[in-house]
Amino acid sequence: MTSHDGKAVPLHLADESAPAGEAPETGTPDRDPDHELLVSEGSDGERIDAFLARQLRNISRNQLKKLIVDRRVLVNRQAVKPGYETRAADSISIWLEIEPRTTVLVPQGMDLGILYEDADILVVNKPPGLVVHPGAGHREGTLVHGLLAHCPRLASQGAPLRPGIVHRLDQGTSGAMVVAKSDGAYLDLIDQFKTHRVRKEYLALVYGSIRDKQGEIRTGMDRHPGDRKKMAVVQGRGREAISRWKMEKDWGEVSLVQVVIETGRTHQIRVHMSHLHHPIVGDSTYGGGQRRAQAVRSKALQEIILQVQRPMLHSSRLGFLHPSDKTPLQFCAPLPDDFSRLLDSISRLFDR
């Protein structure tokens, strides 16, 4: 793929027809699912309500049918009917309870950091601290609110409070994100993410010096058994998570690494780097917070990184095929000011 110059190119609209058999919208929860399942080849062709009844034995089949009808079960991020037949590699998300939530999105103007836009897609450089879509504790001021102020028409597929959102970045993570403006673009991009055809490259500042200057980590990943808000590496279960890293700069007690993820699990890079005993600087959830900073031997470096208030993780490059004409696109997102200043400070300290 070659880098795109960011200029808009006139394109024909993609097919915007809804997928056959889609269930009516009744409101999907605006939080992470309670269960996430992956259909194996042995369960191919099974009715989804029967499949879920085998997996979730503490919930009756009638209750599961109601969850499906109420759009609290999504298959590959799409609502289905109880008679839907599962396919190998289907990704199923289940919400058992619905929290009270806002049903109307009021557009709010904000600087979106637009890298590219045409009739089908919008690529932005998300700033750190910005939540992607409404959820518990974040009813307004999200990226979605800003997108609607800039572009009233976004893809209507997926969850009602997430128009156009085909992937997301954590609140503290910055960088390149693609948003679907048309329904056809949404469905195509979802498929590209599902089939691992999207190039997702990140920069991360981590603690320590990784022994191998490049490598791959491939694990199972699932909800943390003791904290539902966290993810964890698990053995023999969960969903496969694959990350590849390459050392960019080694300063000894901290290192800058490039990480390319083949899969896109929740908190994947943060969990994997922590599992490798090199947590991301500023990531208090996964071992890279203030306590780790205070253990740094260099007092000058310690003083610098104690000022960090978020995980130093940035989606630096995003590549995919345009959903309309299949043109290879690649976008580079400049580092945010706080990340850039931090690297400059560390460089001045050690690169003399």
C-alpha positions in Angstrom: 0.0 0.0 0.0 1.2 3.5 -0.7 0.4 6.5 1.5 -2.6 8.5 0.6 -2.2 12.3 0.1 -5.5 13.0 2.0 -7.3 14.6 -0.9 -11.0 13.7 -1.4 -11.7 11.6 -4.4 -15.2 11.5 -6.0 -16.6 8.0 -5.7 -19.9 6.3 -6.4 -22.0 5.3 -3.4 -21.7 1.7 -2.3 -24.7 -0.6 -2.1 -26.6 0.5 1.0 -29.1 -2.4 1.2 -29.6 -4.0 4.7 -28.5 -7.6 5.1 -31.2 -10.2 4.7 -32.9 -11.4 7.9 -31.8 -8.5 10.1 -33.8 -8.0 13.2 -35.5 -4.7 14.0 -33.6 -2.2 16.1 -34.8 -2.0 19.7 -31.6 -0.5 21.3 -28.3 -2.3 21.8 -26.6 -1.7 25.2 -23.9 1.1 25.0 -21.3 -0.8 27.0 -19.0 -3.8 26.5 -20.8 -7.2 26.1 -21.2 -9.6 29.0 -20.2 -12.5 26.9 -18.2 -12.8 23.6 -18.2 -16.2 21.8 -16.5 -17.5 18.7 -18.3 -20.2 16.6 -16.0 -23.2 15.9 -16.3 -25.3 12.8 -18.0 -28.0 14.7 -20.9 -25.7 15.5 -21.4 -24.6 11.9 -25.0 -24.5 10.7 -26.6 -24.6 14.2 -29.5 -22.3 15.1 -28.1 -19.5 17.1 -30.6 -19.9 20.0 -29.6 -23.6 20.3 -25.9 -22.7 20.1 -26.2 -20.1 22.9 -28.3 -22.5 25.0 -25.4 -24.9 25.0 -22.8 -22.2 25.8 -24.8 -20.4 28.4 -26.5 -23.2 30.4 -27.7 -20.9 33.2 -30.0 -19.0 30.7 -33.1 -20.6 29.3 -33.6 -20.9 25.6 -36.7 -18.7 25.8 -34.7 -16.0 27.6 -32.0 -16.3 24.9 -34.7 -15.9 22.2 -35.8 -12.7 23.8 -32.3 -11.4 24.0 -31.9 -12.0 20.3 -35.2 -10.4 19.4 -34.4 -7.4 21.7 -31.1 -6.9 19.7 -29.0 -7.8 22.7 -27.2 -10.5 20.7 -25.1 -9.4 17.8 -23.4 -11.7 15.2 -20.4 -10.0 13.6 -21.9 -6.7 15.0 -25.2 -7.3 13.2 -28.6 -8.2 14.7 -30.1 -11.5 13.6 -33.2 -13.6 14.1 -33.5 -16.6 16.5 -33.4 -18.9 13.4 -30.1 -17.6 12.2 -27.7 -20.5 11.4 -24.2 -20.0 12.8 -21.2 -20.0 10.6 -17.6 -21.0 11.5 -15.7 -17.9 12.9 -18.9 -16.0 13.6 -18.2 -13.5 16.5 -21.2 -13.4 18.9 -21.6 -10.6 21.5 -24.3 -11.0 24.2 -25.6 -8.3 26.7 -27.6 -9.7 29.6 -28.8 -6.4 31.0 -29.5 -3.0 29.6 -28.5 0.1 31.4 -30.6 3.3 31.1 -29.2 5.4 28.3 -29.8 8.3 26.1 -31.7 7.4 22.9 -31.1 10.7 21.0 -27.7 11.8 19.8 -27.3 15.6 19.8 -24.5 16.7 17.5 -21.6 18.6 19.2 -19.0 20.5 17.2 -15.3 19.6 17.8 -12.0 19.3 16.0 -12.0 15.9 14.5 -8.5 15.9 13.1 -9.8 14.7 9.7 -7.1 12.9 7.6 -9.4 12.0 4.7 -13.1 12.1 3.7 -15.2 11.1 0.7 -18.8 9.9 0.2 -18.3 6.6 1.9 -15.7 7.0 4.6 -14.1 9.4 7.0 -10.6 8.9 8.5 -9.8 10.9 11.7 -6.8 11.2 14.0 -8.6 10.7 17.3 -7.1 12.8 20.2 -6.3 11.1 23.5 -9.0 11.4 26.1 -11.9 11.4 23.6 -14.4 8.5 24.1 -15.5 7.0 20.7 -19.2 6.5 21.4 -21.7 7.1 24.2 -21.7 4.7 27.1 -22.0 4.5 30.9 -20.6 7.8 32.2 -20.1 9.3 28.7 -23.5 10.5 27.4 -22.2 13.4 25.4 -18.9 14.9 24.1 -17.9 11.6 22.3 -16.4 11.2 18.9 -19.8 10.2 17.6 -21.3 13.5 18.7 -18.6 15.3 16.8 -19.0 13.2 13.7 -22.7 14.0 13.6 -22.0 17.7 13.8 -19.6 17.4 10.9 -21.6 14.9 8.9 -25.2 14.3 9.7 -25.4 11.2 7.6 -23.5 8.2 8.9 -24.0 4.5 8.4 -27.1 3.3 10.2 -25.9 -0.3 10.5 -24.8 -1.6 13.9 -25.7 -0.3 17.3 -28.0 2.8 17.4 -25.6 4.9 19.5 -22.6 4.0 17.4 -23.5 5.2 13.9 -20.6 4.6 11.4 -18.3 3.0 14.0 -16.6 -0.1 12.6 -13.8 -0.2 15.2 -12.7 1.9 18.1 -9.8 3.0 20.2 -9.7 3.2 24.0 -10.3 6.6 25.5 -6.7 7.1 26.3 -5.4 5.9 23.0 -4.9 8.3 20.1 -4.6 7.9 16.4 -6.1 6.8 13.1 -9.7 5.6 12.9 -11.9 5.0 9.9 -15.6 5.7 10.1 -18.3 4.5 7.6 -20.6 7.1 6.2 -22.7 4.7 4.0 -24.2 1.4 5.0 -22.4 -0.4 2.2 -19.1 1.0 3.5 -19.9 -0.2 7.0 -20.6 -3.8 5.9 -17.5 -3.9 3.8 -15.2 -2.5 6.4 -16.6 -4.8 9.1 -15.8 -7.7 6.8 -12.2 -6.4 6.2 -11.7 -6.2 10.0 -13.1 -9.6 10.6 -11.0 -11.2 7.9 -7.8 -9.5 9.1 -7.3 -7.5 5.9 -6.8 -4.2 7.8 -3.3 -3.1 8.6 -3.3 -1.7 12.1 0.1 -0.3 13.3 0.7 1.3 16.6 3.5 3.1 18.5 3.8 2.3 22.2 6.2 3.5 24.9 6.8 0.6 27.2 8.8 -0.1 30.3 12.1 -1.9 30.1 14.2 -3.2 27.2 12.7 -6.1 25.3 15.3 -8.8 24.8 14.2 -9.7 21.3 14.1 -6.7 19.1 11.2 -8.1 17.2 8.8 -10.9 17.7 5.2 -12.2 17.9 2.9 -13.0 20.8 -0.1 -15.2 20.1 -2.5 -16.0 23.0 -6.0 -16.6 24.0 -7.7 -13.5 25.4 -10.9 -13.1 27.5 -12.4 -11.1 30.3 -10.3 -11.1 33.5 -11.8 -13.6 35.9 -11.6 -11.2 38.8 -12.4 -7.9 37.1 -14.9 -7.7 34.3 -13.6 -4.3 33.2 -10.2 -5.8 32.4 -9.0 -8.3 29.8 -6.5 -11.1 30.4 -4.3 -13.7 28.6 -6.0 -17.1 29.1 -5.0 -20.6 28.4 -7.1 -22.9 26.3 -10.1 -20.6 25.9 -11.0 -17.0 24.9 -10.4 -15.6 21.5 -7.1 -15.7 19.6 -5.1 -12.5 19.9 -2.0 -11.9 17.7 0.4 -9.0 18.1 3.8 -8.4 16.4 6.3 -6.0 17.8 9.5 -4.3 16.5 11.9 -2.2 18.6 12.1 1.4 17.3 14.2 2.9 20.1 15.7 1.3 23.2 16.6 3.7 26.1 17.1 0.9 28.6 14.4 1.6 31.2 11.8 2.5 28.6 11.5 1.6 24.9 9.5 2.8 21.9 8.1 -0.1 20.0 6.0 -0.5 16.8 3.2 -3.0 17.3 1.1 -4.5 14.4 -2.0 -6.3 15.5 -3.6 -9.0 13.3 -6.6 -9.3 15.5 -8.4 -6.5 17.3 -9.3 -7.7 20.8 -10.3 -5.3 23.5 -7.2 -3.8 25.1 -5.1 -6.3 23.1 -1.8 -4.4 22.9 -2.0 -3.2 26.5 -2.6 -6.8 27.7 0.0 -8.3 25.5 2.8 -5.9 26.5 1.9 -6.3 30.2 2.0 -10.1 29.7 5.5 -9.7 28.3 6.4 -7.8 31.5 6.8 -4.5 29.5 3.6 -2.6 30.3 2.8 0.6 28.5 3.9 3.8 30.3 0.9 5.4 31.9 -1.3 2.3 31.7 -2.4 2.0 35.4 -4.9 -0.7 34.5 -2.2 -3.1 33.3 0.8 -2.4 35.5 2.3 0.7 33.9 1.0 3.4 36.3 2.5 5.5 39.0 3.9 2.7 41.1 5.9 1.3 38.1 7.1 4.8 37.3 8.4 5.3 40.9 10.5 2.1 40.5 12.5 3.6 37.6 16.1 4.0 38.7 16.9 7.1 36.7 15.5 10.0 38.8 15.5 12.3 35.8 13.5 9.8 33.8 11.2 9.1 36.7 10.4 12.8 37.0 9.5 12.9 33.3 7.2 9.8 33.2 5.5 10.5 36.6 3.8 13.3 34.6 2.1 10.9 32.2 -1.6 10.7 32.7 -2.6 8.1 30.1 -1.3 5.0 28.3 1.3 6.1 25.7 -0.3 4.2 22.8 -1.0 5.7 19.4 -2.6 4.2 16.3 0.1 5.5 13.9 -0.9 3.9 10.6 -4.1 2.4 9.2 -4.4 0.6 5.9 -7.4 -1.0 4.2 -9.2 -1.3 0.8 -11.6 1.4 -0.1 -15.0 -0.2 0.4 -16.3 1.1 -2.9 -13.6 0.7 -5.5 -11.1 -1.5 -3.6 -8.3 1.0 -3.9 -5.5 0.3 -1.4 -5.4 3.2 1.1 -3.0 3.9 3.9 -3.2 6.8 6.4 -0.5 8.0 8.8 -1.6 9.8 12.0 0.9 12.3 13.5 1.6 11.8 17.2 -0.4 14.0 19.6 1.5 16.7 21.4 1.8 15.0 24.8 3.3 11.8 23.2 5.6 13.9 21.0 6.8 16.0 23.9 7.4 13.0 26.1 9.6 11.3 23.4 11.5 14.6 22.9 12.2 14.8 26.7 13.4 11.2 26.8 15.6 11.7 23.8 17.2 14.9 25.3 17.9 12.9 28.4 19.6 9.9 26.8 20.5 10.7 23.2 23.5 12.9 23.8 
